[in-house]
Structures are given as C-alpha cells and as structure tokens.
C-alpha cells in the first residue's frame, strides 16, 4: 500500500515537473500583406511542419507547448480559409493553416525560420490558384517541411545570434530564487558577439511607459518621410490630457507645443499627455500597431491611451530589444534621426533601474515603465571599453513592491560586469552597492 502511494506521488511530481517545464504559446499573428505567420512562445521549442492534401493545409506542431484556451479558429481573405489552433494531445500545440478551395502552396515557396527558439516566422511566398484540371490523389498525402535551424538565423534580421551565456543565466536564476514574488522576463544581447541572455524574453507583459519607445521611433519615421516637422505645433485637446505622469496636464486646454517639445517630454519626464498627443498625430492605435507588426514586434500593441493604469498595452522584453537592434543598425531611421532618438532617450530622468547597475562612464539610451504591478526598462548601453549591448527587462510584481527595483538593478549589474571590463570589477551582487542617480 505504501509503495503504491509512493509511486502515485512520484508520478504526480513527474507530471507537475513536465507541466512546469512546458512552453506556452504566447501569441500568433498572420500578416496578410506579407503572407507571414508569426509564432511566439515563452520559451524555446523546435517546431515540426508538414503539408497535407484533401483539403490542402499546412500543419505546424509545437512539441512541449500548451495554450490557455480551447481550439481557436480565424478566417483570412480568399486564399487562406482559416487558421485553427488547438492541442492534439497534452504535450503539444498544433496550428493548421487550411487553404481555400482552388488554392495551392508549393513547398519550394515555404520557409519556417526562427530568429530565436521562441519566435518563428512562416513565410508563404507562393500561394497560388490551382489549375482547374489538377486533382489531388485520394487520402492524406503528407509532405514534411524542412525548418531552418535557429543558429543560422539573424535576430531581428540584423544581428547574428551567438550562444546563450550560461554564467549569466545561472546568476540571474539564483537572483530569481531570492525574489520569488516577482515574475520577470528579460533579453540582453551583446552586439559584438551575438551572445545573449534569454529568460522569458517573449513573455507578454503590460508595457507601461516602455510603449513610448516604439511610439518615438514611429514619429521619427514620419519625420524622415517629410510628413511631420519637429517645429510643427500640436494642440493639447481635452480628450488627450492624462494624469499620473508629466507636467503638460497642468497647462490650459488649447495650449500649443512643438513636436520636439512634445516628444522630448514624452521620453524625458514620461509625460502621458505628450504621448497621447503623439499617438493622435500618428493616426491612432490601429495605424501604430500595424507599423509595429511590420517591424516584427508581434507582442507590442497599444489598446488604450496613456496612462493605461489597467495595463492593457503590451510588449515583451525581446520586442523592445528587437526595436533597439533595428534602430542601432539603421533599418528604420536615417542616421540623423537615429542619433536624435538616442540623444533624447539618454535624457530619461528615471535612472533608478538599468542605469543604477552600470558604470557612470557608460552611456545608456533607455526608456523605463512603471505601473503598480509592472516595472521595466529597455535600451542601448555603450560601455567605456567600446562594446555595446541591448537590454530589455520587464517584471510583474506585487502591488508597488520595491523588490522589483532591487532585482532589475542587480540583473543590470550582473550583465554589465560580465560583458565589459568595467572599473566596477566583479563586485558581489548585493543591494548595498546601489545608489540612485
């Protein structure tokens, strides 16, 4: 009897361990304009894919991955009848992309690549009308699809990924054990080597004010295109005025600010009214969200104007680093606009998070975000030794828990010490070594 109870308990522990280690499907998005399906999980996976006939469909299996809901279905235009997502068994998630009658897809025009083991892009470059005289053979005709290895891919299309950094992973996970009340996600990328730290990097968090970083870049895209001028005047309308953060809210309705004044306030003092004015000038949430998706930021979505105290606007640490990678590699902005963006972000007044863990001689262009249950920071760090790295960290916390501040500082210090020959040296990671700046 005792033996049976022991075995039952052991089986339960094994099951719980498997569930804890399972990946989760964080998000998916089909971009009809580019015929691309983006799949994001909260930890590493290796998809499997194959084509089936009768009807023609692409099946993508995500081993060791779970979803929160039951089967989902969504229709897309003429060529793709629907995309279905479900779990064929307890240990995997399946996506089925079924083509509409009369359409076919060539395996030669199909590719599945990952810019990391938690973000995969399915490219359909050849969905074609099927000639009327073509018929499929009876039964299921399965054709396996090759999936490109992630180590041959580019992060954000611009940085060759190297290897995960096990020393930092161990240090940070030890910190996570000390701060069990926190739920963090982070991604750090060494621009010289491509080596990285990825702990829940694709996990979706409330963005808080980190959403102002992609809004700023979108604004400078419009400036580069000549559709907006820095000296253009914006009118502060009543419906755009917001509290919580910033000083513009105290000005009379109808006050005019230049675009330069507005975007500077949005970043430097995290002014929410300024942010709403910029979002409005850029055409609103829908247009911005489409722009973010075009950049490859599949987890970054604006749903409400600031201050968004409910945390409905979202992003992920890896999305914020993707944006930094695109920015530093001149893929989104002209060199002049890029330099202006970095200069504005260097002026961010909240220095209590990532900056508190780095050398005073280092240069950081960053944007913080704070809600009662979220704390985050993301940016680009240039070290005195000439090296640069990208950082993105978001932490879900109990109500206003200051432990999240200490955690981010200590993670920042650990990464900085490892990646550079800093005068800080290998200082032990302890809260006593931090001073707000």
C-alpha positions as CSV (number, residue, x, y, z in Angstrom):
1,X,0.0,0.0,0.0
2,X,2.8,2.4,1.0
3,X,4.6,1.5,-2.2
4,X,1.6,2.3,-4.3
5,X,1.1,5.6,-2.6
6,X,4.8,6.4,-3.1
7,X,4.6,5.6,-6.8
8,X,1.4,7.7,-7.2
9,X,3.1,10.6,-5.5
10,X,6.2,10.2,-7.7
11,X,4.0,10.1,-10.8
12,X,2.3,13.3,-9.7
13,X,5.7,15.0,-9.2
14,X,6.9,14.0,-12.6
15,X,3.7,15.3,-14.2
16,X,4.0,18.6,-12.3
17,X,7.6,18.9,-13.4
18,X,6.7,18.3,-17.1
19,X,3.9,20.9,-16.9
20,X,6.2,23.4,-15.3
21,X,8.8,22.9,-18.0
22,X,6.4,23.1,-20.8
23,X,6.5,26.1,-23.2
24,X,3.4,28.2,-23.7
25,X,2.1,29.7,-26.9
26,X,2.3,33.4,-26.1
27,X,0.9,34.9,-29.3
28,X,0.5,34.4,-33.0
29,X,-0.3,36.8,-35.8
30,X,-0.9,36.3,-39.6
31,X,0.3,39.3,-41.7
32,X,-1.8,39.1,-44.8
33,X,0.2,41.8,-46.6
34,X,3.4,39.8,-46.4
35,X,1.9,36.3,-46.2
36,X,3.8,35.7,-42.9
37,X,2.7,33.8,-39.8
38,X,4.5,34.8,-36.6
39,X,4.5,32.3,-33.7
40,X,5.8,33.3,-30.3
41,X,6.3,31.0,-27.3
42,X,7.5,31.9,-23.8
43,X,10.5,29.5,-24.0
44,X,12.4,27.6,-26.6
45,X,10.9,25.0,-28.9
46,X,11.6,23.2,-32.2
47,X,8.6,23.2,-34.5
48,X,7.7,20.4,-36.9
49,X,5.7,21.0,-40.1
50,X,4.1,19.1,-43.0
51,X,1.7,19.6,-45.8
52,X,-1.5,17.6,-46.2
53,X,-4.0,17.3,-49.1
54,X,-7.8,17.0,-49.2
55,X,-8.1,19.8,-48.3
56,X,-4.7,21.5,-48.8
57,X,-3.3,22.6,-45.5
58,X,-0.1,23.3,-43.6
59,X,0.2,21.7,-40.2
60,X,2.7,23.1,-37.7
61,X,3.3,21.1,-34.4
62,X,4.8,22.8,-31.4
63,X,6.1,20.0,-29.2
64,X,6.0,20.5,-25.4
65,X,3.8,23.6,-25.8
66,X,0.5,24.4,-24.2
67,X,-2.3,27.0,-24.8
68,X,-4.6,28.7,-22.4
69,X,-7.8,28.2,-24.4
70,X,-9.6,25.5,-26.4
71,X,-9.4,25.4,-30.2
72,X,-9.4,28.8,-31.9
73,X,-10.4,29.5,-35.5
74,X,-9.9,32.6,-37.6
75,X,-10.6,33.2,-41.3
76,X,-8.3,35.3,-43.6
77,X,-9.2,36.5,-47.0
78,X,-9.5,34.5,-50.2
79,X,-6.5,32.2,-50.2
80,X,-6.5,31.1,-46.5
81,X,-9.8,29.6,-45.5
82,X,-8.9,29.6,-41.8
83,X,-6.2,29.1,-39.2
84,X,-7.0,26.7,-36.4
85,X,-5.1,26.3,-33.1
86,X,-5.6,23.5,-30.6
87,X,-3.9,20.7,-28.7
88,X,-4.0,17.3,-30.3
89,X,-2.6,15.9,-27.0
90,X,-1.5,17.2,-23.6
91,X,2.1,17.7,-24.7
92,X,1.8,19.7,-27.9
93,X,0.0,22.5,-29.7
94,X,-1.0,22.3,-33.4
95,X,-1.6,25.1,-35.9
96,X,-3.5,24.2,-39.0
97,X,-3.4,26.7,-41.9
98,X,-6.1,25.5,-44.3
99,X,-6.2,26.9,-47.9
100,X,-9.4,27.9,-49.6
101,X,-10.6,25.5,-52.4
102,X,-8.7,26.1,-55.6
103,X,-5.5,27.3,-53.9
104,X,-2.2,25.5,-53.5
105,X,1.1,26.1,-51.8
106,X,4.4,25.0,-53.2
107,X,6.9,23.5,-50.7
108,X,9.6,25.4,-52.5
109,X,8.0,28.7,-51.7
110,X,7.5,27.8,-48.0
111,X,10.0,28.5,-45.2
112,X,10.0,28.4,-41.4
113,X,12.8,30.2,-39.7
114,X,13.4,31.4,-36.1
115,X,15.2,34.5,-35.0
116,X,15.4,32.6,-31.7
117,X,14.0,29.3,-30.4
118,X,10.9,31.2,-29.1
119,X,10.0,33.3,-32.2
120,X,9.3,31.6,-35.6
121,X,8.2,33.2,-38.9
122,X,6.4,31.1,-41.5
123,X,6.8,32.7,-45.0
124,X,4.3,31.8,-47.7
125,X,5.8,33.2,-50.8
126,X,3.8,31.1,-53.3
127,X,0.1,30.6,-52.5
128,X,-1.3,30.2,-56.0
129,X,-4.6,29.4,-57.7
130,X,-4.7,25.7,-58.6
131,X,-5.4,24.9,-62.3
132,X,-8.9,23.5,-62.8
133,X,-7.6,20.2,-64.2
134,X,-5.4,19.4,-61.2
135,X,-6.8,17.0,-58.7
136,X,-5.3,15.5,-55.5
137,X,-4.8,11.8,-55.0
138,X,-7.2,10.1,-52.6
139,X,-6.2,10.0,-49.0
140,X,-3.7,12.1,-47.0
141,X,-0.6,12.9,-48.9
142,X,1.9,14.1,-46.3
143,X,5.0,16.1,-47.2
144,X,7.4,17.1,-44.5
145,X,8.8,20.7,-44.5
146,X,12.3,21.5,-43.6
147,X,12.8,24.0,-40.8
148,X,15.8,26.2,-40.8
149,X,18.0,25.9,-37.7
150,X,17.9,28.9,-35.4
151,X,21.7,29.2,-35.2
152,X,21.7,30.2,-38.9
153,X,19.2,33.0,-38.4
154,X,19.5,36.7,-37.6
155,X,17.9,38.3,-34.6
156,X,15.6,41.0,-35.9
157,X,17.2,40.3,-39.3
158,X,20.3,42.3,-38.4
159,X,22.3,40.6,-35.6
160,X,23.9,37.2,-35.9
161,X,22.9,35.3,-32.8
162,X,25.7,33.6,-30.9
163,X,25.2,31.4,-27.9
164,X,23.3,31.8,-24.6
165,X,25.5,32.9,-21.7
166,X,25.3,30.1,-19.1
167,X,27.2,32.0,-16.4
168,X,24.7,34.9,-16.5
169,X,21.7,32.6,-16.8
170,X,22.9,30.9,-13.5
171,X,23.5,34.2,-11.7
172,X,20.1,35.6,-12.7
173,X,18.2,32.5,-11.9
174,X,19.8,32.5,-8.5
175,X,18.5,36.1,-8.1
176,X,15.1,34.9,-9.2
177,X,15.1,32.4,-6.4
178,X,15.7,35.2,-3.9
179,X,12.8,37.2,-5.4
180,X,10.2,34.6,-5.7
181,X,7.3,37.0,-5.5
182,X,8.4,38.6,-8.9
183,X,7.7,37.3,-12.4
184,X,10.4,38.6,-14.7
185,X,11.2,38.4,-18.3
186,X,14.4,39.7,-19.9
187,X,16.6,39.7,-23.0
188,X,20.2,41.0,-23.2
189,X,22.2,40.9,-26.5
190,X,25.9,41.6,-26.9
191,X,26.2,43.4,-30.3
192,X,29.8,42.3,-30.9
193,X,29.4,38.6,-30.3
194,X,25.7,38.0,-30.7
195,X,25.7,36.1,-27.3
196,X,22.6,36.7,-25.3
197,X,20.6,36.1,-22.1
198,X,17.0,35.0,-22.8
199,X,14.8,34.3,-19.7
200,X,11.1,34.6,-20.7
201,X,12.1,37.0,-23.4
202,X,9.0,36.5,-25.4
203,X,6.7,36.7,-22.4
204,X,4.0,39.3,-22.9
205,X,3.8,42.0,-20.2
206,X,1.9,45.2,-19.7
207,X,4.1,47.7,-21.4
208,X,3.5,50.7,-19.1
209,X,5.7,53.6,-20.3
210,X,8.1,51.4,-22.3
211,X,5.5,51.7,-25.1
212,X,6.7,55.3,-25.6
213,X,10.0,53.9,-27.1
214,X,8.3,52.4,-30.2
215,X,6.0,55.5,-30.4
216,X,9.1,57.7,-30.5
217,X,10.7,55.7,-33.3
218,X,7.4,55.7,-35.3
219,X,7.3,59.5,-35.0
220,X,10.8,59.8,-36.4
221,X,9.9,57.6,-39.3
222,X,7.3,60.2,-40.2
223,X,9.9,62.9,-39.8
224,X,12.2,61.1,-42.1
225,X,9.4,60.8,-44.6
226,X,8.8,64.5,-44.5
227,X,5.2,64.2,-43.3
228,X,5.9,65.7,-39.8
229,X,8.2,68.5,-38.9
230,X,9.9,69.0,-35.5
231,X,8.7,72.6,-35.3
232,X,5.1,71.7,-36.2
233,X,2.7,72.8,-33.5
234,X,0.4,70.3,-31.7
235,X,-2.7,71.4,-29.8
236,X,-3.4,69.9,-26.4
237,X,-7.0,68.9,-26.7
238,X,-9.1,68.0,-23.6
239,X,-9.5,64.3,-24.7
240,X,-5.8,63.8,-24.8
241,X,-5.0,65.2,-21.3
242,X,-3.8,62.4,-18.9
243,X,-2.7,62.3,-15.3
244,X,-0.2,60.0,-13.4
245,X,3.0,61.3,-15.1
246,X,4.1,64.5,-16.6
247,X,3.5,68.3,-16.3
248,X,1.7,69.1,-19.6
249,X,-1.6,68.1,-18.0
250,X,-1.5,71.3,-15.9
251,X,-1.5,73.6,-18.9
252,X,-4.7,75.1,-20.2
253,X,-6.7,73.2,-22.9
254,X,-5.7,74.5,-26.3
255,X,-2.0,75.1,-25.3
256,X,0.3,74.5,-28.3
257,X,3.6,72.6,-28.1
258,X,6.1,71.9,-30.9
259,X,6.5,68.3,-31.9
260,X,10.1,68.5,-30.5
261,X,8.8,69.7,-27.1
262,X,6.1,67.1,-27.0
263,X,8.3,64.1,-27.9
264,X,11.0,65.2,-25.5
265,X,8.5,65.4,-22.6
266,X,7.1,62.0,-23.6
267,X,10.5,60.4,-23.1
268,X,12.5,62.5,-20.6
269,X,9.8,63.0,-18.0
270,X,7.5,60.2,-19.4
271,X,4.6,62.7,-19.9
272,X,1.4,60.8,-20.6
273,X,-0.4,63.8,-22.2
274,X,2.5,64.2,-24.6
275,X,2.3,60.6,-25.5
276,X,-1.4,60.8,-26.3
277,X,-0.8,63.8,-28.5
278,X,1.9,62.0,-30.4
279,X,-0.2,58.9,-30.8
280,X,-3.0,61.1,-32.1
281,X,-0.7,62.8,-34.5
282,X,0.5,59.5,-35.9
283,X,-3.1,58.4,-36.7
284,X,-4.1,56.4,-33.6
285,X,-3.6,53.0,-32.2
286,X,-4.6,50.9,-35.3
287,X,-2.0,52.5,-37.6
288,X,0.7,52.3,-34.9
289,X,0.0,48.7,-34.2
290,X,0.3,47.8,-37.9
291,X,3.6,49.6,-38.0
292,X,4.9,47.7,-35.0
293,X,3.9,44.4,-36.7
294,X,5.7,45.5,-39.9
295,X,8.8,45.9,-37.7
296,X,8.4,42.4,-36.4
297,X,7.2,43.4,-32.9
298,X,4.4,40.9,-32.6
299,X,3.8,41.4,-28.9
300,X,3.7,45.2,-28.9
301,X,0.2,46.6,-29.0
302,X,-1.4,49.8,-28.0
303,X,-5.0,49.3,-26.9
304,X,-5.7,52.4,-24.9
305,X,-4.3,55.9,-24.4
306,X,-2.0,56.6,-21.5
307,X,-1.8,56.3,-18.5
308,X,-3.4,52.9,-19.1
309,X,-3.4,52.1,-15.4
310,X,-5.0,48.7,-16.2
311,X,-2.0,47.6,-18.2
312,X,-3.8,46.8,-21.5
313,X,-1.0,48.0,-23.7
314,X,1.5,45.2,-24.1
315,X,5.1,44.3,-25.2
316,X,7.8,41.8,-24.4
317,X,11.4,42.2,-23.4
318,X,12.5,40.7,-26.7
319,X,10.3,43.0,-28.7
320,X,12.0,46.0,-27.1
321,X,15.4,44.6,-27.9
322,X,14.3,43.9,-31.5
323,X,13.4,47.5,-31.8
324,X,16.8,48.6,-30.4
325,X,18.6,46.2,-32.8
326,X,16.7,47.7,-35.8
327,X,17.4,51.2,-34.6
328,X,21.2,50.7,-34.0
329,X,21.5,49.0,-37.4
330,X,19.8,51.9,-39.3
331,X,17.0,49.7,-40.5
332,X,14.2,52.1,-39.5
333,X,15.6,55.6,-39.4
334,X,18.1,57.8,-41.1
335,X,21.4,58.2,-39.2
336,X,20.4,61.7,-38.3
337,X,17.1,60.6,-36.8
338,X,18.6,57.6,-35.1
339,X,21.1,59.9,-33.4
340,X,18.3,62.2,-32.3
341,X,16.3,59.3,-30.9
342,X,19.3,58.1,-28.9
343,X,20.1,61.6,-27.6
344,X,16.5,62.1,-26.4
345,X,16.5,58.7,-24.7
346,X,19.8,59.5,-23.0
347,X,17.9,62.3,-21.2
348,X,15.5,59.9,-19.4
349,X,15.4,61.2,-15.9
350,X,14.5,58.0,-14.2
351,X,17.9,56.5,-13.5
352,X,16.9,54.0,-10.8
353,X,16.7,50.8,-12.9
354,X,19.2,49.7,-15.6
355,X,21.4,52.8,-15.2
356,X,21.9,52.0,-11.5
357,X,23.8,48.8,-12.4
358,X,26.3,50.3,-14.8
359,X,29.5,52.4,-14.7
360,X,28.9,56.1,-14.6
361,X,31.1,56.5,-17.7
362,X,28.8,54.2,-19.7
363,X,26.2,55.8,-21.9
364,X,22.6,54.5,-21.8
365,X,19.7,55.5,-24.1
366,X,16.7,53.9,-22.5
367,X,13.0,54.2,-21.5
368,X,11.5,53.0,-18.2
369,X,8.0,51.9,-17.5
370,X,6.1,51.8,-14.1
371,X,2.7,50.6,-13.0
372,X,1.8,49.4,-9.5
373,X,2.2,45.8,-10.8
374,X,4.8,46.3,-13.5
375,X,8.3,47.7,-13.7
376,X,10.6,47.7,-16.7
377,X,13.4,49.3,-18.6
378,X,14.9,48.9,-22.1
379,X,17.6,50.5,-24.0
380,X,21.1,50.5,-25.6
381,X,24.2,50.6,-23.4
382,X,27.6,51.8,-24.7
383,X,30.5,50.7,-22.4
384,X,33.7,52.7,-21.8
385,X,35.7,49.9,-23.5
386,X,33.8,50.4,-26.8
387,X,31.4,47.5,-26.5
388,X,27.7,47.8,-26.8
389,X,24.8,45.7,-25.7
390,X,21.0,45.8,-25.8
391,X,18.8,45.3,-22.8
392,X,15.1,44.7,-22.2
393,X,13.6,43.7,-18.8
394,X,10.1,43.7,-17.5
395,X,9.0,42.5,-14.1
396,X,5.5,41.7,-12.8
397,X,5.4,42.4,-9.1
398,X,3.0,42.5,-6.2
399,X,1.4,45.9,-5.6
400,X,4.2,48.6,-5.7
401,X,6.8,46.0,-4.4
402,X,10.2,47.7,-4.3
403,X,11.8,44.4,-4.6
404,X,11.4,44.7,-8.4
405,X,13.6,47.8,-8.3
406,X,16.4,45.9,-6.5
407,X,16.0,42.9,-8.8
408,X,16.4,45.0,-12.0
409,X,19.4,46.8,-10.6
410,X,21.1,43.6,-9.7
411,X,20.5,42.0,-13.0
412,X,21.8,45.1,-14.7
413,X,25.0,44.9,-12.6
414,X,25.5,41.2,-13.4
415,X,25.2,41.7,-17.1
416,X,27.4,44.8,-17.2
417,X,30.1,43.1,-15.1
418,X,30.1,40.1,-17.3
419,X,30.1,41.8,-20.7
420,X,32.7,44.5,-20.0
421,X,36.0,45.3,-18.4
422,X,34.3,47.8,-16.1
423,X,36.1,49.6,-13.2
424,X,33.3,48.3,-11.1
425,X,35.1,45.0,-11.4
426,X,33.5,41.8,-10.2
427,X,31.6,43.4,-7.3
428,X,29.4,40.9,-5.5
429,X,25.7,41.3,-6.4
430,X,24.3,43.0,-3.3
431,X,21.7,45.7,-2.8
432,X,24.1,47.7,-0.6
433,X,26.3,48.6,-3.7
434,X,23.5,50.6,-5.4
435,X,22.9,54.3,-5.2
436,X,20.1,56.1,-7.2
437,X,21.3,58.6,-9.8
